[in-house]
Amino acid sequence: EMCVICQSRPRDASIIHGRSGHQVCCMHCAEKLKAHKKKCPVCRRKIHFVVKNFL
């Protein structure tokens, strides 16, 4: 599936907050969200860190 933000790269990152996370965007967009102190696009919680997923 493609990134919900840029629609041009595969979903390869998890946005982690607390004990859970969401995999809805690419690493590039996830890092931009974190750098700009944005919230998770799914649940609006503060992003603690992002993780690259290798599937």
C-alpha distance matrix in Angstrom:
0.0 3.8 6.9 8.8 11.9 11.9 9.1 10.0 8.6 5.8 6.1 9.2 11.8 13.5 15.8 18.9 21.7 24.6 23.7 20.2 16.9 13.5 10.2 8.6 9.1 10.0 13.4 15.2 14.5 15.2 18.4 19.4 19.2 21.3 23.7 24.4 24.9 22.3 21.2 18.0 16.1 15.7 19.2 21.2 22.7 23.9 21.6 23.6 21.4 18.0 17.0 15.1 13.1 13.8 12.1
3.8 0.0 3.8 6.3 8.7 8.2 5.5 6.5 5.6 4.3 5.4 8.9 11.2 13.3 15.1 18.7 21.4 24.6 24.3 20.8 17.3 13.8 10.5 8.1 7.2 7.8 11.5 12.4 11.6 13.0 16.1 16.6 16.6 19.1 21.2 21.7 22.6 20.0 19.4 16.7 14.5 15.0 18.7 20.0 21.7 22.6 20.3 22.6 20.4 17.1 16.6 14.7 13.6 14.7 13.9
6.9 3.8 0.0 3.8 5.4 5.8 4.9 6.6 5.7 5.5 4.9 8.2 9.3 11.2 12.4 16.1 18.6 22.0 22.2 18.9 15.2 11.8 9.0 6.0 4.1 5.4 9.1 9.7 8.1 9.6 12.8 13.0 12.9 15.5 17.6 17.9 18.8 16.3 15.9 13.3 11.3 12.5 16.1 16.9 18.6 19.2 17.0 19.5 17.5 14.3 14.6 13.2 13.1 15.0 15.0
8.8 6.3 3.8 0.0 3.8 6.1 5.6 8.9 9.2 9.2 8.0 11.4 11.6 12.6 12.8 16.4 18.3 21.7 22.2 18.7 15.2 11.6 9.8 6.0 5.6 8.4 11.7 12.0 9.3 10.6 14.1 13.6 12.6 15.7 17.9 17.5 18.1 15.0 14.3 11.8 8.9 10.1 13.8 14.6 16.9 18.1 16.5 19.5 18.2 15.6 16.6 15.9 15.9 18.2 18.1
11.9 8.7 5.4 3.8 0.0 3.8 5.8 8.5 9.3 10.6 9.8 12.5 12.2 13.5 13.0 16.7 18.4 22.1 23.2 20.0 16.4 13.3 11.7 8.3 6.4 8.2 10.9 10.1 7.0 9.1 12.0 10.8 10.1 13.6 15.2 14.5 15.7 12.8 13.0 11.4 8.8 11.2 14.6 14.4 16.7 17.2 15.7 18.8 17.5 15.1 16.7 16.2 17.0 19.4 20.0
11.9 8.2 5.8 6.1 3.8 0.0 3.8 5.4 7.0 9.5 10.1 12.6 13.2 15.3 15.4 19.2 21.4 25.1 26.0 22.9 19.2 16.1 13.9 10.7 8.0 8.2 10.9 9.3 7.3 10.5 12.8 11.4 12.0 15.3 16.3 16.0 17.8 15.4 16.2 14.9 12.5 14.9 18.3 18.1 20.2 20.3 18.4 21.2 19.4 16.7 17.8 16.6 17.4 19.3 19.9
9.1 5.5 4.9 5.6 5.8 3.8 0.0 3.8 6.1 8.0 9.3 12.4 13.8 16.0 16.8 20.6 22.9 26.4 26.9 23.5 19.8 16.4 13.8 10.5 8.6 9.0 12.5 11.7 10.2 12.9 15.6 14.8 15.2 18.4 19.7 19.5 21.1 18.4 18.6 16.7 14.0 15.6 19.3 19.8 22.0 22.6 20.7 23.4 21.5 18.5 19.0 17.4 17.4 18.8 18.7
10.0 6.5 6.6 8.9 8.5 5.4 3.8 0.0 3.8 7.0 9.5 11.9 13.9 16.8 18.1 21.8 24.5 28.1 28.4 25.2 21.5 18.3 15.3 12.6 10.0 8.8 11.8 10.8 10.5 13.5 15.5 15.1 16.3 19.2 20.1 20.4 22.4 20.2 20.8 19.0 16.9 18.6 22.2 22.6 24.4 24.6 22.2 24.5 22.1 18.9 18.9 16.7 16.9 17.7 17.9
8.6 5.6 5.7 9.2 9.3 7.0 6.1 3.8 0.0 3.8 6.6 8.3 10.7 14.0 15.7 19.3 22.4 25.8 25.9 22.8 19.1 16.2 12.9 10.9 8.1 6.0 8.9 8.7 9.3 11.6 13.6 14.1 15.4 17.7 18.9 19.8 21.5 19.7 20.1 18.0 16.4 18.0 21.4 21.9 23.2 23.2 20.4 22.3 19.6 16.1 15.7 13.1 13.2 13.9 14.3
5.8 4.3 5.5 9.2 10.6 9.5 8.0 7.0 3.8 0.0 3.8 5.8 8.9 11.9 14.3 17.7 20.9 24.0 23.7 20.5 17.0 14.0 10.4 9.1 7.2 5.8 8.8 10.2 10.7 11.8 14.3 15.5 16.3 18.2 20.0 21.2 22.2 20.3 20.0 17.4 16.1 16.9 20.3 21.4 22.4 22.7 19.8 21.5 18.8 15.1 14.1 11.4 10.5 11.2 11.0
6.1 5.4 4.9 8.0 9.8 10.1 9.3 9.5 6.6 3.8 0.0 3.8 6.0 8.4 10.8 14.1 17.3 20.4 19.9 16.7 13.2 10.2 6.6 5.8 4.6 4.5 7.5 9.9 9.6 9.7 12.7 14.3 14.3 15.9 18.2 19.5 19.9 17.9 17.2 14.2 13.3 13.7 16.9 18.2 19.0 19.4 16.6 18.3 15.8 12.2 11.4 9.4 8.5 10.2 10.2
9.2 8.9 8.2 11.4 12.5 12.6 12.4 11.9 8.3 5.8 3.8 0.0 3.8 7.0 10.1 13.0 16.6 19.4 18.8 16.1 12.8 10.7 7.3 8.1 6.6 4.9 5.9 9.2 10.1 9.4 11.6 14.0 14.4 15.2 17.5 19.4 19.8 18.4 17.8 15.1 15.1 15.6 18.3 19.4 19.5 19.4 16.1 17.0 14.0 10.3 8.5 5.9 5.0 6.9 8.1
11.8 11.2 9.3 11.6 12.2 13.2 13.8 13.9 10.7 8.9 6.0 3.8 0.0 3.8 6.6 9.4 13.0 15.9 15.7 13.2 9.8 8.4 5.8 7.4 6.1 5.3 4.8 8.5 8.8 6.8 9.0 11.9 11.7 12.0 14.6 16.6 16.6 15.4 14.7 12.1 12.9 13.6 15.8 16.6 16.2 15.8 12.4 13.2 10.3 6.6 5.4 4.5 5.3 8.6 10.5
13.5 13.3 11.2 12.6 13.5 15.3 16.0 16.8 14.0 11.9 8.4 7.0 3.8 0.0 3.8 6.1 9.6 12.4 12.1 9.4 6.1 5.4 4.4 7.2 7.5 8.4 8.0 11.3 10.8 7.8 10.2 13.0 11.9 11.6 14.8 16.6 15.7 14.5 13.0 10.1 11.5 11.5 13.1 14.2 13.4 13.3 10.1 10.8 8.5 5.6 5.2 6.5 6.9 10.6 12.1
15.8 15.1 12.4 12.8 13.0 15.4 16.8 18.1 15.7 14.3 10.8 10.1 6.6 3.8 0.0 3.8 6.7 10.1 10.9 8.5 5.2 5.3 6.3 8.0 8.3 9.8 9.1 11.7 10.3 6.7 9.1 11.4 9.4 8.8 12.4 13.8 12.4 11.2 9.4 6.9 9.2 9.7 10.6 11.0 9.9 9.5 6.4 7.8 6.4 4.7 6.7 9.2 10.4 14.2 15.8
18.9 18.7 16.1 16.4 16.7 19.2 20.6 21.8 19.3 17.7 14.1 13.0 9.4 6.1 3.8 0.0 3.8 6.6 7.4 5.9 4.1 6.7 8.9 11.3 12.1 13.4 12.3 14.9 13.8 10.0 11.5 14.1 11.9 10.3 13.9 15.4 13.3 12.7 10.5 8.5 11.6 11.4 11.1 11.6 9.3 8.7 6.0 5.8 5.4 5.8 7.5 10.8 12.0 15.7 17.4
21.7 21.4 18.6 18.3 18.4 21.4 22.9 24.5 22.4 20.9 17.3 16.6 13.0 9.6 6.7 3.8 0.0 3.8 6.2 5.7 5.7 8.6 11.7 13.6 14.7 16.5 15.6 17.7 16.1 12.5 13.8 15.7 12.9 11.1 14.7 15.6 12.7 12.2 9.5 8.2 11.8 11.3 9.8 9.9 6.8 6.3 5.2 5.1 7.1 8.9 11.1 14.6 15.7 19.4 21.0
24.6 24.6 22.0 21.7 22.1 25.1 26.4 28.1 25.8 24.0 20.4 19.4 15.9 12.4 10.1 6.6 3.8 0.0 3.8 5.6 7.7 11.2 14.4 16.7 18.2 19.9 18.8 21.2 19.8 16.1 17.2 19.3 16.6 14.5 17.8 18.8 15.7 15.5 12.8 11.7 15.1 14.2 12.1 12.5 9.0 8.8 8.5 7.2 9.6 11.8 13.4 16.9 17.8 21.3 22.7
23.7 24.3 22.2 22.2 23.2 26.0 26.9 28.4 25.9 23.7 19.9 18.8 15.7 12.1 10.9 7.4 6.2 3.8 0.0 3.8 7.1 10.8 13.8 16.7 18.5 20.2 19.4 22.3 21.1 17.4 18.9 21.3 18.8 17.0 20.5 21.7 18.8 18.4 15.5 13.7 16.7 15.1 13.4 14.8 11.7 12.2 11.4 10.1 11.3 12.7 13.2 16.5 16.6 19.8 20.9
20.2 20.8 18.9 18.7 20.0 22.9 23.5 25.2 22.8 20.5 16.7 16.1 13.2 9.4 8.5 5.9 5.7 5.6 3.8 0.0 3.8 7.2 10.3 13.2 15.4 17.4 17.1 20.0 18.7 15.2 17.3 19.6 17.0 15.8 19.5 20.6 18.0 16.9 13.9 11.3 13.8 11.9 10.8 12.8 10.5 11.6 10.5 10.3 11.0 11.4 11.9 14.8 14.5 17.8 18.5
16.9 17.3 15.2 15.2 16.4 19.2 19.8 21.5 19.1 17.0 13.2 12.8 9.8 6.1 5.2 4.1 5.7 7.7 7.1 3.8 0.0 3.8 6.9 9.6 11.6 13.7 13.6 16.5 15.1 11.8 14.2 16.4 14.0 13.3 17.1 18.2 16.1 14.6 11.8 8.7 10.9 9.5 9.5 11.3 9.7 10.7 8.9 9.6 9.4 8.9 9.6 12.1 12.0 15.6 16.4
13.5 13.8 11.8 11.6 13.3 16.1 16.4 18.3 16.2 14.0 10.2 10.7 8.4 5.4 5.3 6.7 8.6 11.2 10.8 7.2 3.8 0.0 3.8 6.0 8.6 11.3 12.2 14.9 13.1 10.4 13.6 15.5 13.1 13.5 17.2 17.9 16.4 14.2 11.6 7.9 8.8 7.3 8.7 10.9 10.6 12.0 10.2 11.9 11.3 9.7 10.3 11.9 11.4 14.8 15.1
10.2 10.5 9.0 9.8 11.7 13.9 13.8 15.3 12.9 10.4 6.6 7.3 5.8 4.4 6.3 8.9 11.7 14.4 13.8 10.3 6.9 3.8 0.0 3.8 6.1 8.4 9.8 12.8 11.5 9.5 12.9 14.8 13.3 14.1 17.5 18.5 17.7 15.6 13.6 10.1 10.2 9.3 11.8 13.7 13.9 14.8 12.4 14.0 12.4 9.7 9.4 9.8 8.8 11.9 12.1
8.6 8.1 6.0 6.0 8.3 10.7 10.5 12.6 10.9 9.1 5.8 8.1 7.4 7.2 8.0 11.3 13.6 16.7 16.7 13.2 9.6 6.0 3.8 0.0 3.8 7.2 9.8 11.9 9.8 8.9 12.6 13.7 12.2 14.0 17.0 17.5 17.1 14.5 12.8 9.4 8.2 8.0 11.3 12.9 14.1 15.2 13.2 15.6 14.2 11.5 11.9 11.8 11.3 14.2 14.2
9.1 7.2 4.1 5.6 6.4 8.0 8.6 10.0 8.1 7.2 4.6 6.6 6.1 7.5 8.3 12.1 14.7 18.2 18.5 15.4 11.6 8.6 6.1 3.8 0.0 3.8 6.6 8.2 6.4 6.3 9.8 10.8 10.1 12.2 14.7 15.4 15.8 13.5 12.9 10.2 9.1 10.4 13.6 14.3 15.3 15.7 13.2 15.5 13.5 10.4 11.0 10.4 10.7 13.4 14.1
10.0 7.8 5.4 8.4 8.2 8.2 9.0 8.8 6.0 5.8 4.5 4.9 5.3 8.4 9.8 13.4 16.5 19.9 20.2 17.4 13.7 11.3 8.4 7.2 3.8 0.0 3.8 5.5 5.5 6.1 8.7 10.1 10.7 12.4 14.3 15.7 16.6 15.1 15.1 13.0 12.4 14.0 17.0 17.3 18.0 17.7 14.6 16.3 13.6 10.2 10.1 8.5 9.4 11.6 12.9
13.4 11.5 9.1 11.7 10.9 10.9 12.5 11.8 8.9 8.8 7.5 5.9 4.8 8.0 9.1 12.3 15.6 18.8 19.4 17.1 13.6 12.2 9.8 9.8 6.6 3.8 0.0 3.8 5.5 5.0 6.0 8.5 9.8 10.5 12.0 14.2 15.2 14.5 15.0 13.3 13.8 15.6 18.0 17.9 17.9 16.8 13.3 14.4 11.2 7.7 7.7 6.2 8.6 11.0 13.4
15.2 12.4 9.7 12.0 10.1 9.3 11.7 10.8 8.7 10.2 9.9 9.2 8.5 11.3 11.7 14.9 17.7 21.2 22.3 20.0 16.5 14.9 12.8 11.9 8.2 5.5 3.8 0.0 3.8 5.6 5.4 6.4 8.8 10.2 10.7 12.5 14.4 13.8 15.2 14.3 14.4 16.9 19.4 18.6 19.0 17.7 14.5 15.9 13.1 10.2 11.0 9.8 12.3 14.4 16.7
14.5 11.6 8.1 9.3 7.0 7.3 10.2 10.5 9.3 10.7 9.6 10.1 8.8 10.8 10.3 13.8 16.1 19.8 21.1 18.7 15.1 13.1 11.5 9.8 6.4 5.5 5.5 3.8 0.0 3.8 5.5 5.0 6.2 8.7 9.8 10.6 12.3 10.9 12.1 11.2 10.9 13.7 16.2 15.4 16.2 15.3 12.6 14.8 12.7 10.2 11.9 11.5 13.7 16.3 18.1
15.2 13.0 9.6 10.6 9.1 10.5 12.9 13.5 11.6 11.8 9.7 9.4 6.8 7.8 6.7 10.0 12.5 16.1 17.4 15.2 11.8 10.4 9.5 8.9 6.3 6.1 5.0 5.6 3.8 0.0 3.8 5.4 5.1 6.3 8.6 10.1 10.6 9.5 10.1 8.9 9.7 12.2 14.1 13.4 13.5 12.3 9.3 11.2 9.0 6.5 8.8 9.4 11.8 15.0 17.0
18.4 16.1 12.8 14.1 12.0 12.8 15.6 15.5 13.6 14.3 12.7 11.6 9.0 10.2 9.1 11.5 13.8 17.2 18.9 17.3 14.2 13.6 12.9 12.6 9.8 8.7 6.0 5.4 5.5 3.8 0.0 3.8 5.4 5.1 6.0 8.6 9.8 10.0 11.6 11.4 12.8 15.5 17.0 15.7 15.3 13.2 10.0 11.1 8.6 6.8 9.3 10.0 13.2 16.1 18.8
19.4 16.6 13.0 13.6 10.8 11.4 14.8 15.1 14.1 15.5 14.3 14.0 11.9 13.0 11.4 14.1 15.7 19.3 21.3 19.6 16.4 15.5 14.8 13.7 10.8 10.1 8.5 6.4 5.0 5.4 3.8 0.0 3.8 5.4 5.1 6.1 8.5 8.4 10.9 11.6 12.3 15.6 17.2 15.3 15.6 13.6 11.2 13.1 11.4 10.2 12.9 13.5 16.5 19.3 21.8
19.2 16.6 12.9 12.6 10.1 12.0 15.2 16.3 15.4 16.3 14.3 14.4 11.7 11.9 9.4 11.9 12.9 16.6 18.8 17.0 14.0 13.1 13.3 12.2 10.1 10.7 9.8 8.8 6.2 5.1 5.4 3.8 0.0 3.8 5.6 5.3 6.2 5.0 7.1 8.0 9.0 12.4 13.6 11.5 11.9 10.2 8.2 10.9 10.1 9.5 12.8 14.1 16.8 20.0 22.1
21.3 19.1 15.5 15.7 13.6 15.3 18.4 19.2 17.7 18.2 15.9 15.2 12.0 11.6 8.8 10.3 11.1 14.5 17.0 15.8 13.3 13.5 14.1 14.0 12.2 12.4 10.5 10.2 8.7 6.3 5.1 5.4 3.8 0.0 3.8 5.5 5.0 6.0 7.7 8.9 11.2 14.0 14.5 12.3 11.5 8.8 6.3 7.9 7.2 7.7 11.3 13.4 16.4 19.8 22.3
23.7 21.2 17.6 17.9 15.2 16.3 19.7 20.1 18.9 20.0 18.2 17.5 14.6 14.8 12.4 13.9 14.7 17.8 20.5 19.5 17.1 17.2 17.5 17.0 14.7 14.3 12.0 10.7 9.8 8.6 6.0 5.1 5.6 3.8 0.0 3.8 5.5 7.7 10.6 12.4 14.2 17.4 17.9 15.4 14.8 11.8 9.8 10.8 10.0 10.5 13.8 15.4 18.8 21.9 24.6
24.4 21.7 17.9 17.5 14.5 16.0 19.5 20.4 19.8 21.2 19.5 19.4 16.6 16.6 13.8 15.4 15.6 18.8 21.7 20.6 18.2 17.9 18.5 17.5 15.4 15.7 14.2 12.5 10.6 10.1 8.6 6.1 5.3 5.5 3.8 0.0 3.8 5.5 9.1 11.7 13.1 16.5 16.9 13.9 14.0 11.4 10.4 12.4 12.4 13.1 16.6 18.2 21.3 24.5 26.9
24.9 22.6 18.8 18.1 15.7 17.8 21.1 22.4 21.5 22.2 19.9 19.8 16.6 15.7 12.4 13.3 12.7 15.7 18.8 18.0 16.1 16.4 17.7 17.1 15.8 16.6 15.2 14.4 12.3 10.6 9.8 8.5 6.2 5.0 5.5 3.8 0.0 3.8 6.7 9.7 11.9 14.9 14.5 11.4 10.8 7.9 7.6 9.7 10.7 12.2 16.0 18.3 21.2 24.6 27.0
22.3 20.0 16.3 15.0 12.8 15.4 18.4 20.2 19.7 20.3 17.9 18.4 15.4 14.5 11.2 12.7 12.2 15.5 18.4 16.9 14.6 14.2 15.6 14.5 13.5 15.1 14.5 13.8 10.9 9.5 10.0 8.4 5.0 6.0 7.7 5.5 3.8 0.0 3.8 6.9 8.4 11.6 11.6 8.5 9.0 7.3 7.4 10.6 11.6 12.3 16.0 18.0 20.4 23.9 25.8
21.2 19.4 15.9 14.3 13.0 16.2 18.6 20.8 20.1 20.0 17.2 17.8 14.7 13.0 9.4 10.5 9.5 12.8 15.5 13.9 11.8 11.6 13.6 12.8 12.9 15.1 15.0 15.2 12.1 10.1 11.6 10.9 7.1 7.7 10.6 9.1 6.7 3.8 0.0 3.8 6.2 8.6 7.9 4.9 5.4 4.9 5.8 9.5 11.0 11.9 15.3 17.7 19.5 23.2 24.7
18.0 16.7 13.3 11.8 11.4 14.9 16.7 19.0 18.0 17.4 14.2 15.1 12.1 10.1 6.9 8.5 8.2 11.7 13.7 11.3 8.7 7.9 10.1 9.4 10.2 13.0 13.3 14.3 11.2 8.9 11.4 11.6 8.0 8.9 12.4 11.7 9.7 6.9 3.8 0.0 3.8 5.4 5.7 4.6 5.4 6.4 6.1 9.7 10.6 10.5 13.4 15.6 16.8 20.5 21.6
16.1 14.5 11.3 8.9 8.8 12.5 14.0 16.9 16.4 16.1 13.3 15.1 12.9 11.5 9.2 11.6 11.8 15.1 16.7 13.8 10.9 8.8 10.2 8.2 9.1 12.4 13.8 14.4 10.9 9.7 12.8 12.3 9.0 11.2 14.2 13.1 11.9 8.4 6.2 3.8 0.0 3.8 6.1 5.7 8.3 10.0 9.8 13.4 13.8 13.0 15.5 16.9 17.8 21.2 21.9
15.7 15.0 12.5 10.1 11.2 14.9 15.6 18.6 18.0 16.9 13.7 15.6 13.6 11.5 9.7 11.4 11.3 14.2 15.1 11.9 9.5 7.3 9.3 8.0 10.4 14.0 15.6 16.9 13.7 12.2 15.5 15.6 12.4 14.0 17.4 16.5 14.9 11.6 8.6 5.4 3.8 0.0 3.8 6.0 8.3 11.0 11.1 14.3 15.0 14.2 16.1 17.7 17.8 21.2 21.4
19.2 18.7 16.1 13.8 14.6 18.3 19.3 22.2 21.4 20.3 16.9 18.3 15.8 13.1 10.6 11.1 9.8 12.1 13.4 10.8 9.5 8.7 11.8 11.3 13.6 17.0 18.0 19.4 16.2 14.1 17.0 17.2 13.6 14.5 17.9 16.9 14.5 11.6 7.9 5.7 6.1 3.8 0.0 3.8 5.6 9.0 10.2 13.3 14.8 15.0 17.2 19.4 19.8 23.3 23.7
21.2 20.0 16.9 14.6 14.4 18.1 19.8 22.6 21.9 21.4 18.2 19.4 16.6 14.2 11.0 11.6 9.9 12.5 14.8 12.8 11.3 10.9 13.7 12.9 14.3 17.3 17.9 18.6 15.4 13.4 15.7 15.3 11.5 12.3 15.4 13.9 11.4 8.5 4.9 4.6 5.7 6.0 3.8 0.0 3.8 6.7 8.7 12.1 14.0 14.7 17.6 20.0 21.0 24.7 25.6
22.7 21.7 18.6 16.9 16.7 20.2 22.0 24.4 23.2 22.4 19.0 19.5 16.2 13.4 9.9 9.3 6.8 9.0 11.7 10.5 9.7 10.6 13.9 14.1 15.3 18.0 17.9 19.0 16.2 13.5 15.3 15.6 11.9 11.5 14.8 14.0 10.8 9.0 5.4 5.4 8.3 8.3 5.6 3.8 0.0 3.8 6.3 9.1 11.6 13.1 16.1 19.0 20.2 24.0 25.2
23.9 22.6 19.2 18.1 17.2 20.3 22.6 24.6 23.2 22.7 19.4 19.4 15.8 13.3 9.5 8.7 6.3 8.8 12.2 11.6 10.7 12.0 14.8 15.2 15.7 17.7 16.8 17.7 15.3 12.3 13.2 13.6 10.2 8.8 11.8 11.4 7.9 7.3 4.9 6.4 10.0 11.0 9.0 6.7 3.8 0.0 3.8 6.3 9.2 11.4 14.8 17.9 19.8 23.6 25.3
21.6 20.3 17.0 16.5 15.7 18.4 20.7 22.2 20.4 19.8 16.6 16.1 12.4 10.1 6.4 6.0 5.2 8.5 11.4 10.5 8.9 10.2 12.4 13.2 13.2 14.6 13.3 14.5 12.6 9.3 10.0 11.2 8.2 6.3 9.8 10.4 7.6 7.4 5.8 6.1 9.8 11.1 10.2 8.7 6.3 3.8 0.0 3.8 5.7 7.6 11.1 14.2 16.3 20.1 22.1
23.6 22.6 19.5 19.5 18.8 21.2 23.4 24.5 22.3 21.5 18.3 17.0 13.2 10.8 7.8 5.8 5.1 7.2 10.1 10.3 9.6 11.9 14.0 15.6 15.5 16.3 14.4 15.9 14.8 11.2 11.1 13.1 10.9 7.9 10.8 12.4 9.7 10.6 9.5 9.7 13.4 14.3 13.3 12.1 9.1 6.3 3.8 0.0 3.8 7.2 10.3 13.9 16.1 19.7 22.1
21.4 20.4 17.5 18.2 17.5 19.4 21.5 22.1 19.6 18.8 15.8 14.0 10.3 8.5 6.4 5.4 7.1 9.6 11.3 11.0 9.4 11.3 12.4 14.2 13.5 13.6 11.2 13.1 12.7 9.0 8.6 11.4 10.1 7.2 10.0 12.4 10.7 11.6 11.0 10.6 13.8 15.0 14.8 14.0 11.6 9.2 5.7 3.8 0.0 3.8 6.8 10.3 12.9 16.4 19.1
18.0 17.1 14.3 15.6 15.1 16.7 18.5 18.9 16.1 15.1 12.2 10.3 6.6 5.6 4.7 5.8 8.9 11.8 12.7 11.4 8.9 9.7 9.7 11.5 10.4 10.2 7.7 10.2 10.2 6.5 6.8 10.2 9.5 7.7 10.5 13.1 12.2 12.3 11.9 10.5 13.0 14.2 15.0 14.7 13.1 11.4 7.6 7.2 3.8 0.0 3.8 6.8 9.6 13.1 15.7
17.0 16.6 14.6 16.6 16.7 17.8 19.0 18.9 15.7 14.1 11.4 8.5 5.4 5.2 6.7 7.5 11.1 13.4 13.2 11.9 9.6 10.3 9.4 11.9 11.0 10.1 7.7 11.0 11.9 8.8 9.3 12.9 12.8 11.3 13.8 16.6 16.0 16.0 15.3 13.4 15.5 16.1 17.2 17.6 16.1 14.8 11.1 10.3 6.8 3.8 0.0 3.8 6.3 9.6 12.5
15.1 14.7 13.2 15.9 16.2 16.6 17.4 16.7 13.1 11.4 9.4 5.9 4.5 6.5 9.2 10.8 14.6 16.9 16.5 14.8 12.1 11.9 9.8 11.8 10.4 8.5 6.2 9.8 11.5 9.4 10.0 13.5 14.1 13.4 15.4 18.2 18.3 18.0 17.7 15.6 16.9 17.7 19.4 20.0 19.0 17.9 14.2 13.9 10.3 6.8 3.8 0.0 3.8 6.6 9.7
13.1 13.6 13.1 15.9 17.0 17.4 17.4 16.9 13.2 10.5 8.5 5.0 5.3 6.9 10.4 12.0 15.7 17.8 16.6 14.5 12.0 11.4 8.8 11.3 10.7 9.4 8.6 12.3 13.7 11.8 13.2 16.5 16.8 16.4 18.8 21.3 21.2 20.4 19.5 16.8 17.8 17.8 19.8 21.0 20.2 19.8 16.3 16.1 12.9 9.6 6.3 3.8 0.0 3.8 6.2
13.8 14.7 15.0 18.2 19.4 19.3 18.8 17.7 13.9 11.2 10.2 6.9 8.6 10.6 14.2 15.7 19.4 21.3 19.8 17.8 15.6 14.8 11.9 14.2 13.4 11.6 11.0 14.4 16.3 15.0 16.1 19.3 20.0 19.8 21.9 24.5 24.6 23.9 23.2 20.5 21.2 21.2 23.3 24.7 24.0 23.6 20.1 19.7 16.4 13.1 9.6 6.6 3.8 0.0 3.8
12.1 13.9 15.0 18.1 20.0 19.9 18.7 17.9 14.3 11.0 10.2 8.1 10.5 12.1 15.8 17.4 21.0 22.7 20.9 18.5 16.4 15.1 12.1 14.2 14.1 12.9 13.4 16.7 18.1 17.0 18.8 21.8 22.1 22.3 24.6 26.9 27.0 25.8 24.7 21.6 21.9 21.4 23.7 25.6 25.2 25.3 22.1 22.1 19.1 15.7 12.5 9.7 6.2 3.8 0.0
